[in-house]
Amino acid sequence: MASYDEKYGAAPTADTELPVANMSAERYIATRLPTLKPPMHKVANPFTLLRMLNRQQWLFFLIGFLGWSWDAFDFFTVSLTTTPLATTFGVSVTDVTWGITLVLMFRSVGSVLFGIASDRYGRRWPFIVNMVLFIVLELATGFCNTYQQFLAVRALYGVAMGGLYGNAAATALEDCPEPARGIISGMLQQGYAFGYLLATVFSRALVNTTPHTWRPLYWFGACPPILLIVFRLCLPETQAYIERSEVRHATGNLTGTFIAEGKVALKKHWLLLSYMVFLMAGFNFMSHGSQDLYPTMLQNEYGFSPNEVTITQVVANLGAMSGGTVIGYCSSIFGRRFSIIFVSIIGGALLYPYTFVGSESVIAAAYFEQFCVQGAWGVIPIHLMELSPGSFRTFVVGTSYQLGNLVSSASSTIESTIGERFPLTPLKDGSKVTKRYNYGLVICIFMGCVYAYVIALTVLGPEKLGHSFRVAADHDFEEAAGHDAVARALHAEERGHRDTDSSDDGRGVEKARARGMDVV
């Protein structure tokens, strides 16, 4: 049976991007446009790529996807219940959006704490602690009786939520066969849209359908994490983490080696890490700016019924899930940066119908706009993983994402506040008067600026398409741990693989596939 490389050529590699080490700023800037040329890699069809994953790799993907989905579900419960929350606590919708803002602000704290823990102690237990906190704090939100309690609980919830993204991305992607990374990245990122879709459906089913109004949605949100805890307990650590852990043990000083790895990463990559934060700020402005206040716009400005809002949101999220998977796959062909820029241009062109069509026809615009927004996002998990220093993959991916969230944390509050400066004719229903605002205009202008920012920053940024996640390819890790320790650990690992492969041919094939090797 022919190997992947024999049939399709070598998998995309980082050689498509010029090395930036010791390159002058002028030379680097001069290479930005030429390196945007699509490499046009020959990539297998999606079904062939998906078949490359073995059972364990699929389980790692699934736990990462489900964890990320429930992170999104819990976040969007507030976005979808702003009006009943405001009624219960006797505040305005703008006041309630501070609950969203606080979650986004405190997520960066969680990403630092849980990211470092995941890189030092493994992916499993930090994930489980995350889920336990999800259960406790989601239940607490459902029992809040005052606005102050609500804000305090959501702030704590932000810490718990912040630790999940980097862990989910590392768990799902670092053992993934290299040719399949793009499509798996796109599928993983759509856990966000899938969680939003679930939140929309269960919000319609549980909110204002009982005397408890919005509270059942939060009580329900505390239940699925119990199943995720059991699921994660049944899975081991990823092979990529185990490989690094063995090298650290070989040095005889685990903590000292881990600290040395951090010093090397900061010394050599501080500028890249800063870039990733600014890039994630743009991406988070793009998602929250296009989504958080959109249900409010449909209901307040255009008079959509709850059912019409639900249908529009479901269709939009179907578009998001389609876009992330398709563009994630395409990024292995055309490159990560080119794919992000192309789909952002299309998304910008669709802003007018997305925000100014007030009839049911807006469903089409919502589908394709979220196809573009989450299409660009579909490239992000693997793009960040490939750019990140190997020893701090969970920390860097999670923290850059969450610091970007921090910068963009006031998106919905900004749009809501500015929108109130553009009042429309109030809606009168007997003695009841409902204030209306031109949220569509604000979302359109805001998103136009965000798309321009993302395109500019992506043009200026680096790319490491196909970068290897193996210890043998990590020169920073070798510098921190020492060449001898790395060589001893890799030699012991390869010897163990040979022994296992010779003793059990079937299981040996599975292990070879798990390491991303061709099986002929």
N, C-alpha and C positions, 0 to 999 in steps of 0.2 A: 504493500500500500504506500503510495507516494506521500511524503511529508508535506506539511503546509508550505514550507519554503520552496520545495521543488515545484509545487503546483502554482503558487501565487507570487513567488519571489520572497525575499526577506521581509520580515515585518517592518513597519515604519520605525525608524530610529532617530535619535537625537541629532544625527549628522546632518539632517535637513536644515538645521539652524546653526549658523556660524558660532563658534565658541566666543564667549564674551569676556573671559578672564584676560586681564592685562590689556584689554582693548580700550583705546581712548574714547572719550565721550563723543568726539566728532565722528570717529570711525563707526561707533555703535549706531549713532543716529543715521548715518549714511546707509547702514545696512537694513534699516527697518522696512522700507518699501520693497527692496529686492527680495527680502526673505518672506514677504507676503505672497509671493507667487505660489499657487497651489502645487504641491509636489506630485499630485495625481498618482498616489500609491495604488498598486493593484491589491484590492482587498476582497476576500471571499464574501459570498452573499451572507446575509445576517444569520440564516439558519445553520450554515456551516460553522460560523463563528460561535454561535451559542452551543453547538454540540462539542466544542473544544473544552468546555468546563466539565469537570468531574462532579460527583455528587457532593463532596465536601465544599467545593468552590461554590456550587449553587446554594448550599445551605448558608454559607457565609454571606453571599449576596442577599439571600432572603431575609436574614436577621437584620442586616444593615438597612434594607429597603423598608421593612416593617417598622423598625425603630424610628427611622427618618419620617415615615408616613405619620406615625402617631405624634411625633414632635410637631409636625405641621397641623394635625388635627387639633391638638391642644392649643396651639397658637391662634388658630382661626376661630375658635369658639367665641372669643371676645369680639372679633371683627363682625361676626354674624349675629351677635346679640347686643349691639350697642344701644339700640332703642329700648328694649325691655330693661337693660341694666340701668340706663339713665332714668327710666321711670321708677324703678325700685329704690335707687339711691337718691332721687330728687336732684339730679344734676343734669347738665347738658350733654349731648353726644360728644362734643369736643372734650369735655371733662373725662368721659369714659375712655376716649382714645389715649389718654395718658396711661391707662392700663396696658395698652399695646406698646407705648413708648418705653415704659419701665421694663417690660420684658426684654425688649431689644437692647436696652442699655445694660442690663445686668447679665445678659448672656455672655458677654466677653469675660466676665469673672469666672463663670462656669467653664468656659473653653480653656482658660489658663489652668485652672485646678485639675479638671478631668483630663485635659490634654497631656499634661506632664505625667499624671498618674498612669495614663494609658501607655505612654511611651516607655515609662520606667517599669511598670508592674504587669503590663499586658492589657489586652482589649476586653477580656471577659468581665472582670469584677467592676471596673468603672462603669461599664454598660449596665450591669445589674443594679448598682447604686443609683444610677440615673433613673431607672425604671421605678425603684422604690420611692424616690422623691416625687416622681410623676404621680404616683398613686396618692401619696399623702397630700400633696399640694393641690391636686385637682379636686379632691374631696373637700379640702379646706375652702377652695374658691366657691364651691356650691353651697357652703354654709355661711358665707359672709353676709352680715346684716347691715354694715355701714360702708360708705365709700372709702373711708380710711383703711378698713380691714381689707377691702378689695385690692387697693393699691399695694398694701404691704405683702399680701399673699402673692400677687402677680410679680412683684419684684423678686421674691424668693424663687418663684417659679422660673424666672428668667435665668437664675444661676443654674438650676437643674437642666433646663433646656439647652443651655450653652455648651454643655459637655458632650452632647450627642453627635453632632454633625461630623467632627473629625474622626471619632471612633467608628461611626457607621461607614464613612468613606474608606478608611483604612481596612476595616474588616471585609468589606465587599470587594475591594479592588486590588489590594497588595499581593494576593495570591492568584489573581486573574491572569490567564494566558495573555501574553502581550498583544497579539492581533485582535483579541476580542475586547480590549480595554475601552475603546471608543463607544461601542454600542452598550456595554455594561454600565459605563459612566452615565450615558443618557437615560438608561432604564432606572438606575439608582436615583438620579436627581428627580425623577418623576414621582418618587415617593412623596415629595412635597405637594405636587399637584393632586396625587391620589389622596393624601391626607386632607387637602382642601375640599376635594370632592366628597369624601366621607363626612367631613364637618358640615358641608352644605346639606347633604341628604338627611343626616341625623338631626340637624338643627330644625329642618322642616318637620321632622317626625316628633321631636321631643319638646321644642320650644313653644310655649303658649298653647299646649295641648292638654295640660294638667293645671291644677290650681297653683303649682309651684313655678309656673311661668318658665324662666330660663334655667333654673337650677338642675333639672334632670339631665340636661346635656353635659354638665360638668361631672355629675355623679357617674354617668355612663362612661365618660372619658377616663375614669380611674380604673376601669375593669380590664381592658385588653393588655395593659402592661404586665399584669400577673402572668398571662400566657407567654409573653415575651421573655420574662425572667426564666420560666421553665425551659423555653426553647434555647436560650443562651447557655444555660447550665449544661445542656446536653452536647454542646459543641466545644472543641478544644481551642487553643490559641492558633492564630494564623502561622503558617510556615515561615513567613517573612519575619515575624516577631521572634519566633523560636530561634531562627538563625542568628539574629542579633543577640539574643539572650545568651546563646551558647558562647559567642565571642566574648561577651562581658564576663561570663563565668571563667573563661580561659585566662583572663587577665588577673584573676584573684582579687579584684577590687571593683565590685559592681557599681557602687555609688560614685566612686572616684572616676571611673570610666565614663559613666553617664554625664557627670558634670563636665568632664573634658570634652565630650561630644558637643555639649551645649556651647562651650566657649568657642570651639572651632566653627560651629554653625553661625554664631553671632558675628564672629570676626570676619568670616568670608562672605556671608550672605545677608548682612543687615540691610543693604540697599534693596535686594530682591524681596526680602520680607516686607519692607515698607511699601514697595510697589504692589504686592499682593493685597495689602490692606486697602490701599486706594482703589484697586480694581474691584475688590469685593464691596466697597462702599457704593460704587456705581451700580453694580449688579443688584445690590439690595434695594437701592433707590428704585431700580427698574421694576423689581417684582412687587415691592410694597406700594410703590407709587401707582402701579397699574391695577392693583388688586384690593388693597385694604378698604378704600373708600368707594369702590365701584358698586357694591350692593346698595350703599346709601344713595349714590347718584341715581341709580335706576329707580329706586323707590321714591326718593324725595323730589328729584328734578323731573322725571318722566312718568311718575305715577304708576310704576309697575306694581302688580300685586305680589304677595309673597310667593305664590306659585310661579309667576313669570320670572321673578328674580332667581328662584331655585333652578328653573329650567335653563336660564341663560348662564348661570354659574356652572352648572353641570356640563353644558356644551363647551364652555370656555376651558374647563379643566380637561375635557377629552382632547381638545386642541393642544393643551399644554403637554399632556402625556405623549401625544403623537409627535409633537415637535421635538421634545427632549430626546426621544429615542432615535428619530430620523437624523437630526443634526448631530447627535453624539456619534452615530455610525459614520456619517459623512465626514466628520472631523478627522477620521483616520485616513481618508482619501485626500481631502483638500487642505488639511492642517487645522490646528486648533484656532489660531488667530484669525485666519481667513474666514472660517465658518462663523465665528462670533460676529465679525464685522458685517458679513453678508446678510445674516439674518437680522441684525440690528437695523440695517438700512431698510429692509422690508417692513420691520415692525414700526419704524418711524413713519413710513408712508401710509400705514393703516390707522394711525392715531385719530384722524378726523372722523371716519365712520365709527370708530370704537367709542368715541365720546359725544358725537353730535347726532347720531341717529337715535331717535326717541321711540321708534316702533319695534315690533317683534323682529324686524329685519336685522337688528343689531346683533342677533345671535351669530350670524355669519362672521361679522367683524370681530366679535368676542372670541370665536374659535380661532381665527387666523392670527389675531393679535397675541393671544396667549401661546399659540404655536410658536411664534417668534420669540416671545419673552422667555419661555421655558426651553425653547430650542437653543438659545444662547446659553442658558443655564445648564443644559445637558452636557456641554463640553467642560464645565467648570470642575466637577470632582476630579477627573483624570488630569486636567490641565494643572490644577493645584498640586496634585500628588506628584506629577512629573517635575514640577518646579521646586518642590520642597526638599530640604535636607533629609536624608533617609532616616537618621536617628530620631528626628522630631517630627515625623510625618503627621501623626495625629494632632500634636500641639500646633504645628504651623498651619495645617489645613483648617482646623477648627477655630484657631484664634484669629487668623486672617479673615475668615468668614464672619466671625462674631464681632470683631472690631469694625468690620465694614457695616455690620448690623447696627453697631453703636453709633457710627457716623450718620446712618440713615434712619435712626430710631424715631425721629420726629416726622417721618414722611406723612403719615395720616393726619397728624396734628397740624402740620404746615398746610396741607391741602384743605383740611376742614376749616382752619382759621381764615385762610385767604378766600376760600369759597364763600364764607359769610360776608365778605365785602362786596359780593356780587349777588344781591338779593333778586329773586324773581317774584312774580305775583303770588301772594299767599293763597293757599288752598282753603276754601271755606266749606265746612260741612255742618250746617246749622250754626250753633254757637261756638263750635270748635274751629280754630284758625291754626293751620299748619304753615310754618315759615318754609319757604323754598329758596334754594340757592343754586347758582350756576356752577356746580361742581365739575361738569364736563369740560368747561373752558379751562379751569385750573388744572385738571388732570392732563389735558392735551398739551398745554404749554410746559408743564412740569416734566412730563415724559419726553417731550422733544429735546429739552435741555439734557436730560439724563442719557438719552440715546447718543447725543453728540459727544458727551463726556466719555461714555463707554467705548465708542469707536476710536476716539483720539487716544485713550489710554491703551487700548489693545494694539493699536498701530505701533506705539512706542515700546511695548513690552516684549519680553523674550518668549521663547517657546522651546520645549525639550521633548518633542514628539517621540514616543517610544523609549524614553529613558528607562534603563533597567532598575528594578527595585532590589536586586540581589546585593548582598554584602560585598561580593567580589567586585562589583562595579562602583562601590561607594568609597571614593578616595578620602573623603572627610572622615569617615568612620575608621579607616585604616590609620589616618594621622592621629586620631584620638586614642584608639585602642592599641595601636602598635601593629606593625606588619606581622610579627611572629604570632601574636595572639589570633589574628584573623586567619593566618595560614593554618595554624593548628586546628582551629575550629572547623574550617572548611574541609580540611583533610579528613577529620573525624566524621564529618557529615557525609562526605562522598563515600567513605569506607562503609558507613552504616547503610547507605543507599544500595551499594553493591551487594552487601550481605543480604539485605532484604529482597532485592530483585532476584538474586540467584536462588533464594530459599522458597520464594512464592512468585511464580511468573505472573499470575493474574494481578496480584496486589502490587507487584513491581511496576506493571504498566500503569496502574492507577496513580502510583506515586510519581512516575515520570510525567504523567499528564498534569498532576498537581503542581509540579515544578515548571510547567510551561514548556516541557521538552517535546520534541516530535516523536511519535511512536510509529515506527515503520512496519 
